Amino acid sequence: MPDLGFEREALTLLEELLALPEAEREARLAEQAEGRPDLQTRVAAMLEADRANSLRTGMAMDQSGEEIPPERIGAYRIVERVGRGGMGSVYRGERATGDFAHVAAIKIIKPGLLSEALVERFVRERQLLAGLSHPHIAQLYDGGETEGGSPYFVMEYVDGLPLLQWAEDNALGRTARQKLFGDIVGAVAFAHRNLVVHRDLTPSNVLVTKHGVVKLIDFGIAKPASAEEPEPEPGSASIGSLSLTPGYAAPERMTSSAVTTAADVYSLGKLLEKLLPPGPADRELATIIARATAEDPAARYQTADALGADVAAWRDGFPVAAMPGGPRYVARKFVARHRAPVAIAAAALLLLIGALGITVHAYGRAESARRAEAARFEELRDLARYMLFELNGRLERVAGNTQARATLADRAQRYLSSLAASSGASEELRHEAAQGFIALARAQGVPTQPNLGQVENARRNLATATRMLRALDGPAAATAPDLVEALAGTAMIEAHGDADIEAAIVTMTEADKALASVSEDDRGPRWHAARRRLRHGQLELAVLGQKPDELLRLAGLLEREIGEWPVGQQRSREAELDRAMALYSRALHGYFTDELAPAVAALHRSEAMFVALDRALPNDPVTLYALMWNSYLGFGTSTGLPGAEDDVQHFLDLAIRTNDRLVAIEANDHSLRTFGANLRQSQSQALSAQGQHARAIVEQRAALALLRDPPGTEPRSNTLNRLVTAHVTMGNIARAAGDRALACDSYRAARARMNELERRKELLGQVASHTESLEANLARCAAGEPASAMAVFE
């Protein structure tokens, strides 16, 4: 077996030498490999191979072995050769049938280069590559064999320059370079989702047209994800050797024939490093590149999308997932994005601290001193109100700052509560303190919106707010909207956190009565906003209780009540969101009543409305939540509809992508991560059932990653129970794939988490039902039995 450490050391030295002028390489090699004849011999051979161009593809020119091309291939007349590489030559061809004009690039593999097994594999892969229809991937049109038996590809002709040359020639700034890289990542991610790994992502294989459009070429050497290379015949080159470019190829390519998407992630990291070299101050960019190009594939980004998301986060000033630092780092990024509001808030906090001390002291003085300090008391109150309501309200719609917003609300709430508890505090001040508890609870843990998962803290604060609001003597028009919000939030915790639908219905009924207690003449914008929250909560309970007729009734109310809003709000973003929610609710009715075809049609329409809202205000968590659930319902509905396989995959893919965006926005939202894990597990099980085991394993690994709690935290019992099921699912997939090692590792991991749950006495009955089959399979693993002998869990 090759020495992996030695091969990596040789590859690292080769990369260093390739960066030097050729005349300096020999001396540098002798210097670096002094006393290491084995290393010097290995690197010298690799340099010689590079000179002979046996390790490069793309448009690299090769002067050896002149080939005489045929005059015509298929419907195309060969016009001229435009490039040569280790695999063969690329020609420009023009359609010669006279039916229409068309120019294509035709790549012909060198005669005798491939064994019969490799030729057969090329034929299989042509069909796979022909399905890659993407604006940033050169399209494969056709393929076949010449009369001499050489495989050929007919591809889209790209009139462009290699990536780095185009960037330099056009003096591109960093913003334009980031845009190019984003397009590249999007194309690679699309290929990965279609089970294709490029394997040779280099600047020469990324062309940019004169209009600035990125095109990935040379997918002719791509292969299915996780496929194995056939053994090369003696004296012949393998496809692996023809698709490895020093400086861009992942280290494992030197010693392993297994191909995974991690190899492309490595190459993308190297491309990023060349396209956007990080300066001394670009610590985040350097960290992104380091993670993408980690030697260990498991330490890299799990997907190209994840790499692209981190680059986008760095570009836009949001926290980068690859960066260490925890809450302090997230807080620094928040401050950098919102310097002016944070500066105001910081000044307000300092003033609050000083002012509170002054105020408390002043109340112990004589009556004349109290009058003098009354004005300062009001200033302190105004500052707290600004932080808790105006500033917090603005930041609530800004993606990725739930933690910072909760901290801000908590600090301001403490001051308001202190003032409200002081002797002689006004009714209005106690009302504001109750509103503050509601704002804090929303950020802490009210379900169906971005939160930190602190459900019990949210429950306590909502109970406090409810108690304070009920004790107020003011008019119902003033207190009812806030009481409705506190009760609706409590009902959502009861329904989702406690799974107690009956308790939630009682709470929501109380909220409805509070709203109805306001006379029609006193129903202003705050009352309409509270009724909107009430309807959303009622719809949620109708879904959880599976009440289709109630869904239909509430959807009609939601649509009709928009017409009762103030005129200026009837075409607002909230109105459009509610119209889409009503359509989504009607689709839910169809799902529950088995009217699946009209339900799927309605979900496509509501999806279009949510997508339009997302385009108008990208990354609004409220819209993304709605889009994610709309897609998930579409997945479930179309699954039961014959002939709707395309809809099933469309909705599931969109649900996963939207969940990924939400997790990137708020990585601390445990419920989002759990939901994302469920989505990916659905994807993995469907893929495994279709026989696509390699891709199923990738998806299930992503599901497991989402379920794991952050390092250093005590695993939650519900997380451990879900992890048992997820590991069992991975074991089933591995069993179907014939991967005994992975199956046994998965069953052992499931058993370890069951042990922890049994120790805590928190093992759920449904999870405990796996015990007998799990023990049987672990015994088969210990006995060395094959995967096929293992039991399948239900």
Secondary structure, DSSP 8 states (H G I E B T S, - for coil): ---HHHHHHHHHHHHHHHTS-HHHHHHHHHHHTTT-HHHHHHHHHHHHHHHTTTT--TT----SS-----SEETTEEEEEEEEE-SSEEEEEEEE-SSSS--EEEEEEE-TT-S-HHHHHHHHHHHHHHHT---TTB--EEEEEE-TTS-EEEEEE---EEEHHHHHHHTT--HHHHHHHHHHHHHHHHHHHHTTEE-S---GGGEEEETT--EEE--GGG-EETT-------TT---HHHHT--TTTS-GGGGT-----HHHHHHHHHHHHHHHS---TT-HHHHHHHHHHT-SSGGGS-SSHHHHHHHHHHHHHT---TT---HHHHHHHHHHHHTHHHHHHHHHHHHHHHHHHHHHHHHTTS-HHHHHHHHHHHHHHHHHHHIIIIIIHHHHTTSTT-HHHHHHHHHHHHHHHHHHHHSTT--HHHHHHHHHHHHHHHHHHH-TTS---S-HHHHHHHHHHHHHHHHH--S-HHHHHHHHHHHHHHHHHIIIIIS--HHHHHHHHHHHHHHHHTS-GGG--HHHHHHHHHHHHHHHHHHHHTT-HHHHHHHHHHHHHHHTTS-GGGTTSHHHHHHHHHHHHHHHHHHHHTT-HHHHHHHHHHHHHHHHHHHHHSTT-HHHHHHHHHHHHHHHHHHHTSTT-HHHHHHHHHHHHHHHHHHHHH-TT-HHHHHHHHHHHHHHHHHHHHTT-HHHHHHHHHHHHHHHS--TTS---HHHHHHHHHHHHHHHHHHHHHT-HHHHHHHHHHHHHHHHHHHHHT---HHHHTTHHHHHHHHHHHHTT--GGGS----
